[in-house]
């Protein structure tokens, strides 16, 4: 039965281990072919650790928390048919034999800054984009692996696994590279959907480090008996390589119209885009910061990768006020929009640290009075993020020659009513918020299709979400033109 329910399930049960940059959760979903329901069984923190000058993921703690959550979910919901893991993109673990050579390094670590020019001397950024379809950025796996060359880890390794594939390997012993996740690396061909061996050769990364690429929905087999015993499962469960990049999974569960709808997957990052049959390449797309990542069924997510809730989360962390967010947002809503709008994409906001001080510095550099007090700072962050998301949505519409008629916000940002309302105001189009747990729902639906519980295309899977969950509508207010023009003046 679903956790907290006394009724026997009517449909099939599946489990999603959804790992985000700040937290993880285990969610059990019931799918009956027409509807989907989901219950969170476990939630835990994801805290990176700085050791030896490197910001690293505590992957063993994540494994312990995720498997404990899965064991609890299975005990409360007998008959779970499969489990799948999704995570953020780009980060990679180097292996030798069955062991990690170290914790995966966090994408926000600055070690890659030193190798960007080195990589671009070998492969110009325009060529990187034309080959992989991914916007060159210091977080990308290609730069991370080149940064590891100087320390000898590449020479010592015989394998490289992306984050969700590490968990799938530990569960099953199968080494794979799920395609939606592999597409975040900057090393996957935008045309073939396989590793670009020519590119790997140019940057001296051995191609045989990488596992075979498999499509989302591939059944990997049951959890190994010894692993099931270790984590306390009474019976084994199948493992599926879902759309393992959290953005791709979220896109599966985003109720989009066929044309004119832009999705915003808003968590730590803000991914703004559309789904298409072909990548958007060329000089204009490169100059506009477009990135093309794989979605379910080899569709392409044509996106701009921007700021999400990171600045707000880091600000609350610095204040030790994470539990005060609801009150701060209520007071920020009442405060009104007479606050500065700053450039959330300024590189200073990408790394951990004192965000309010950086906001004040940005404002002073641009001749703008900085926000005073916590409530004004929160409102300034929301206002600035809303402006950036709205501007990116319209830029995607311009590049794809499809004017934006609505924006669908999913993920953690969809819970933030002030943010959603202000995106509507800045964009001048309706915003539909939800589902909040789009990533987990997408993962569950991919598993259900693999099991044969449901059939059809990604649009058929979306229809199941639409029948189950009604998004909340936010219409642009009468002052949306003023908001847009004032934001543009403030962000110059």
C-alpha positions in Angstrom: 0.0 0.0 0.0 1.1 3.6 -0.4 2.8 5.0 2.8 0.1 6.4 5.0 -2.7 4.7 3.2 -4.9 1.9 4.4 -6.2 1.0 1.0 -4.7 -1.7 -1.3 -3.1 -0.3 -4.4 -5.2 -0.3 -7.6 -2.2 0.0 -9.9 1.4 -0.9 -10.0 3.9 0.5 -7.5 7.3 2.1 -8.4 10.0 3.9 -6.4 12.0 7.0 -7.4 15.2 8.0 -5.7 15.4 11.6 -6.6 18.7 13.3 -5.6 19.0 17.0 -5.8 21.9 19.3 -5.1 20.7 20.1 -1.5 18.4 17.2 -0.6 17.3 13.7 -1.6 14.0 11.9 -1.3 12.5 8.5 -1.9 9.0 8.6 -3.4 6.7 5.7 -4.1 4.2 6.1 -7.0 1.1 4.2 -7.9 0.3 4.1 -11.6 -2.9 2.5 -13.0 -2.7 3.5 -16.6 -5.0 6.6 -16.2 -3.6 8.3 -13.1 -0.6 8.6 -11.0 -0.3 9.2 -7.2 2.9 9.7 -5.3 3.9 9.6 -1.6 7.2 10.8 -0.2 8.6 8.0 2.1 11.9 9.6 3.0 13.8 12.9 2.8 17.4 13.6 3.7 20.0 16.3 3.3 22.7 16.4 0.6 25.6 18.2 2.2 28.8 18.5 0.1 32.1 18.5 2.1 35.2 20.6 1.5 38.3 18.4 1.9 41.8 19.0 0.6 40.7 22.2 -1.1 38.0 20.4 -3.1 34.3 20.7 -2.7 33.1 17.0 -2.9 29.9 15.1 -2.7 29.5 12.7 0.2 28.3 10.0 -2.1 28.5 7.2 0.6 26.1 9.1 2.9 23.8 9.6 -0.1 23.9 5.9 -0.8 23.2 5.1 2.9 20.3 7.5 3.1 18.8 6.5 -0.3 19.0 2.8 0.4 17.6 3.2 3.9 14.7 5.2 2.4 14.2 2.5 -0.2 14.1 -0.3 2.4 11.5 1.7 4.4 9.4 2.4 1.2 9.5 -1.3 0.3 8.5 -2.4 3.8 5.5 0.0 3.8 4.6 -0.7 0.2 5.0 -4.4 -0.6 5.1 -5.2 -4.3 7.2 -2.3 -5.6 8.1 -3.4 -9.2 11.2 -1.3 -9.8 13.3 1.6 -8.6 15.3 4.3 -10.5 17.7 7.0 -9.6 17.9 10.5 -11.0 20.3 13.3 -10.1 21.7 16.6 -11.2 23.9 16.6 -14.3 27.6 16.7 -15.2 29.3 15.3 -12.1 31.4 12.2 -12.5 33.0 9.5 -10.4 36.2 7.9 -11.5 36.5 4.2 -10.7 39.1 1.4 -10.8 37.6 -2.1 -10.6 34.6 -2.0 -8.4 35.9 0.9 -6.2 35.7 4.7 -6.5 39.0 6.5 -6.7 37.5 9.3 -4.6 34.3 11.2 -4.0 32.9 12.9 -7.0 33.8 16.6 -7.0 31.0 19.2 -6.9 30.3 21.1 -10.1 30.6 24.4 -8.1 34.3 23.6 -7.2 36.5 26.1 -8.9 39.3 23.7 -10.1 38.0 23.7 -13.6 38.7 27.5 -14.0 42.3 26.7 -14.6 41.7 24.4 -17.6 39.1 26.3 -19.6 41.7 28.0 -21.8 43.6 24.7 -22.1 40.5 23.0 -23.5 39.6 25.8 -25.8 43.1 25.9 -27.2 42.5 22.3 -28.3 38.8 22.7 -29.2 37.3 26.1 -29.7 34.1 26.7 -27.8 32.1 27.1 -31.0 33.2 23.6 -32.1 32.4 22.2 -28.7 28.9 23.5 -29.1 28.5 22.3 -32.7 29.6 18.8 -31.8 27.8 18.3 -28.5 25.0 20.9 -28.6 25.9 21.9 -25.0 26.9 25.4 -24.1 30.5 25.4 -22.9 30.6 26.1 -19.1 33.1 25.4 -16.4 30.7 22.9 -14.7 30.7 20.6 -17.7 32.2 17.1 -17.4 34.7 17.7 -20.2 36.4 20.4 -18.1 36.2 18.3 -14.9 37.9 15.4 -16.5 40.7 17.5 -18.0 41.2 19.0 -14.6 41.7 15.5 -13.2 44.5 14.8 -15.7 47.2 16.7 -13.8 46.6 14.7 -10.6 47.0 11.4 -12.2 43.5 10.1 -11.5 42.6 9.7 -15.2 45.7 7.5 -15.7 44.7 5.4 -12.6 41.0 5.0 -13.6 39.5 2.3 -15.7 36.0 3.7 -15.6 34.0 6.9 -15.3 30.3 6.9 -14.2 27.9 9.8 -13.9 26.1 10.3 -10.6 22.9 8.3 -11.2 24.9 5.6 -13.0 27.0 5.1 -9.9 23.9 4.2 -7.9 22.6 1.9 -10.7 26.0 0.2 -10.8 26.0 -0.3 -7.0 22.5 -1.7 -7.2 23.0 -4.1 -10.1 26.7 -4.4 -11.1 25.8 -3.0 -14.6 28.0 -0.2 -15.9 25.9 2.0 -18.2 25.6 5.7 -19.2 22.0 6.7 -19.4 21.6 9.0 -22.4 19.8 12.0 -20.9 22.5 12.2 -18.3 25.3 11.6 -20.7 24.1 14.5 -22.8 25.0 17.0 -20.0 28.7 16.1 -20.2 29.7 18.0 -23.4 31.1 14.7 -24.7 28.1 13.1 -26.3 27.5 13.7 -30.0 24.4 15.9 -30.6 23.7 13.9 -33.8 24.5 10.3 -32.9 23.6 10.2 -29.2 26.8 8.3 -28.5 30.2 9.3 -27.1 32.1 11.6 -29.5 35.4 9.7 -29.7 37.0 12.3 -31.9 36.4 15.0 -29.3 37.6 12.7 -26.5 40.8 12.1 -28.5 41.4 15.9 -28.9 41.3 16.5 -25.2 43.2 13.2 -24.3 40.5 11.5 -22.4 40.4 7.8 -23.0 37.2 6.8 -24.7 37.2 3.4 -23.0 36.6 5.0 -19.6 33.0 5.4 -20.6 30.2 2.8 -20.3 27.8 2.0 -23.1 25.1 4.6 -23.7 21.5 3.3 -23.1 18.2 5.1 -23.6 16.0 6.1 -20.8 13.7 3.3 -19.8 16.3 0.5 -20.1 15.8 -2.3 -17.6 19.1 -3.1 -15.9 18.0 -6.1 -13.9 17.2 -6.9 -10.3 19.1 -5.5 -7.3 21.9 -7.9 -6.5 21.0 -10.3 -3.7 24.0 -9.2 -1.5 22.9 -5.6 -1.9 19.3 -6.4 -1.1 20.5 -8.2 2.1 22.8 -5.4 3.1 20.1 -2.7 2.9 17.3 -4.8 4.4 15.1 -5.6 1.4 12.9 -8.6 2.0 12.8 -9.3 -1.7 14.7 -7.9 -4.7 13.4 -5.1 -6.9 14.2 -4.4 -10.6 16.3 -1.4 -11.4 15.5 0.9 -14.4 17.7 3.5 -16.0 15.0 6.3 -16.0 15.5 9.7 -17.6 18.3 10.0 -15.1 19.0 13.7 -15.5 16.5 15.4 -13.2 15.6 18.0 -15.9 14.8 15.4 -18.4 12.6 13.5 -15.9 10.9 16.7 -14.9 10.1 17.5 -18.6 8.3 14.1 -18.9 5.8 15.3 -16.2 5.4 18.9 -17.4 2.0 19.5 -19.0 3.0 21.5 -22.1 1.0 22.5 -25.1 2.3 21.5 -28.5 3.4 25.0 -29.4 4.0 28.3 -27.5 4.6 26.7 -24.1 8.0 27.1 -22.4 8.9 24.9 -19.4 10.9 26.1 -16.4 12.4 23.4 -14.2 13.3 25.5 -11.2 15.4 24.0 -8.4 18.9 25.0 -7.5 19.2 25.8 -11.3 16.6 27.3 -13.6 16.4 25.3 -16.8 14.2 27.2 -19.3 13.3 25.6 -22.6 11.1 23.7 -25.1 11.0 20.2 -26.3 11.9 19.6 -30.0 12.7 16.7 -32.4 16.0 18.3 -33.4 18.7 20.3 -31.6 19.0 24.0 -32.1 22.6 24.6 -33.3 24.4 27.3 -35.2 26.0 30.7 -34.3 22.8 32.4 -33.1 22.0 29.6 -30.7 25.6 29.5 -29.4 25.6 33.3 -28.9 22.3 33.2 -27.0 23.6 30.6 -24.6 21.4 27.7 -25.8 22.1 24.2 -24.6 20.6 21.0 -26.2 20.2 18.1 -23.9 18.4 14.8 -24.5 15.0 14.1 -23.3 12.9 10.9 -23.3 12.6 9.1 -26.6 15.5 11.0 -28.0 13.7 14.3 -28.1 15.8 17.3 -27.5 15.4 19.8 -24.6 16.4 23.2 -26.2 17.2 25.3 -23.1 19.0 28.1 -21.5 20.7 27.0 -18.2 20.3 29.7 -15.7 20.0 30.6 -12.1 17.4 28.9 -10.0 16.8 29.1 -6.2 20.5 28.8 -5.4 21.0 32.5 -4.4 17.9 32.3 -2.1 18.9 29.0 -0.6 22.5 30.1 0.0 21.2 33.4 1.6 18.9 31.5 4.0 21.7 29.1 4.8 24.0 32.1 5.7 21.3 33.5 7.9 20.6 30.1 9.5 17.0 31.0 8.5 15.9 28.2 6.2 12.9 27.5 8.5 11.8 31.1 8.2 11.3 31.1 4.4 7.4 31.0 4.5 7.3 34.1 6.8 9.9 35.9 4.8 8.1 35.3 1.5 4.8 36.5 3.1 6.5 39.7 4.2 8.3 40.1 0.9 5.0 39.9 -0.9 3.5 42.6 1.2 6.6 44.8 0.7 5.9 45.3 -3.0 8.3 45.5 -5.9 10.3 48.7 -5.1 13.5 46.8 -4.7 16.6 46.6 -7.0 16.8 44.0 -9.7 20.3 42.6 -10.1 21.9 40.3 -12.6 21.5 36.8 -11.2 23.8 35.4 -13.9 26.8 37.4 -12.7 29.5 34.8 -12.0 29.9 36.0 -8.4 26.6 34.4 -7.5 27.6 30.9 -8.7 29.9 29.9 -5.9 29.0 29.4 -2.2 29.4 32.5 0.1 27.8 35.6 1.4 25.1 36.4 -1.1 23.7 39.5 0.6 27.1 41.1 0.5 27.5 40.2 -3.1 24.1 41.6 -4.0 25.0 44.9 -2.2 28.4 45.0 -4.1 26.6 44.4 -7.4 24.1 47.2 -6.7 26.8 49.7 -5.6 28.8 48.9 -8.8 25.8 49.7 -10.9 24.7 52.8 -9.1 21.6 51.1 -7.5 20.7 51.4 -3.8 21.1 47.9 -2.3 18.2 46.3 -0.5 18.1 46.9 3.3 17.0 44.2 5.7 16.2 40.5 5.2 12.7 41.0 3.7 13.9 43.5 1.1 16.8 41.2 0.2 14.5 38.2 -0.3 12.1 40.3 -2.4 15.1 41.6 -4.5 16.2 38.0 -5.1 12.7 36.9 -6.2 12.3 40.0 -8.4 15.7 39.5 -10.0 15.1 35.8 -10.6 11.6 36.3 -12.0 13.0 38.9 -14.5 15.8 36.5 -15.6 13.4 33.5 -16.1 10.9 35.6 -18.0 13.7 37.1 -20.3 15.1 33.6 -21.0 11.7 32.2 -21.8 11.1 35.0 -24.4 14.6 34.5 -25.8 13.9 30.8 -26.3 10.6 31.8 -28.1 12.5 34.2 -30.3 15.2 31.6 -31.2 12.6 28.9 -32.0 10.4 31.4 -33.9 7.5 30.5 -31.6 6.1 33.4 -29.5 5.6 32.4 -25.9 2.0 32.0 -24.9 2.4 30.3 -21.5 5.1 29.3 -19.0 5.0 26.0 -17.0 7.1 26.1 -13.8 7.8 22.8 -12.2 10.0 21.6 -9.3 10.7 23.4 -6.1 10.2 26.9 -7.6 6.6 26.0 -8.4 5.9 26.1 -4.7 7.0 29.7 -4.5 3.8 31.6 -5.2 5.5 35.0 -5.2 8.1 33.8 -7.7 5.5 32.3 -10.0 3.3 35.4 -9.9 6.2 37.7 -10.6 7.4 35.5 -13.5 3.9 36.0 -15.0 4.2 39.8 -14.5 7.6 40.0 -16.0 6.8 37.8 -18.9 3.3 39.1 -19.6 1.9 35.6 -20.1 0.1 33.1 -17.9 2.2 30.9 -15.6 1.1 27.4 -14.6 2.8 26.1 -11.5 3.2 22.5 -10.8 3.6 19.6 -10.3 6.1 20.3 -7.6 7.6 16.8 -7.7 7.8 16.7 -11.5 11.2 15.0 -11.5 10.0 12.1 -9.4 6.7 11.8 -11.3 8.6 11.7 -14.6 10.9 9.0 -13.2 7.9 6.9 -12.0 6.2 7.2 -15.4 9.2 6.1 -17.3 9.4 3.0 -15.1 5.7 2.3 -15.5 6.2 2.3 -19.3 9.1 0.0 -19.0 7.0 -2.4 -16.9 4.2 -2.3 -19.4 1.8 -0.6 -17.0 1.3 2.2 -19.4 2.2 2.6 -23.1 2.7 5.4 -25.6 4.8 8.4 -26.2 6.0 11.1 -23.8 2.9 13.1 -24.6 0.8 10.1 -23.4 2.7 10.0 -20.2 2.1 13.8 -19.7 -1.6 13.2 -20.2 -1.5 10.9 -17.1 -0.1 13.8 -15.1 -2.6 16.3 -16.5 -5.5 14.0 -15.5 -4.2 13.7 -12.0 -2.7 17.1 -11.0 -4.2 20.5 -11.9 -1.5 23.2 -12.1 -2.1 26.5 -10.3 -2.6 29.4 -12.7 -1.0 32.9 -12.3 -2.1 35.6 -14.7 0.0 38.7 -15.3 -1.2 41.6 -13.3 -2.1 45.0 -14.6 1.4 46.3 -13.8 3.3 43.7 -15.8 4.5 46.2 -18.4 5.9 48.4 -15.6 7.6 45.5 -13.9 9.3 44.4 -17.2 10.5 47.9 -18.1 11.7 48.7 -14.6 13.5 45.4 -14.4 15.3 46.1 -17.6 16.4 49.5 -16.4 17.7 48.2 -13.1 19.6 45.3 -14.7 21.5 47.4 -17.2 
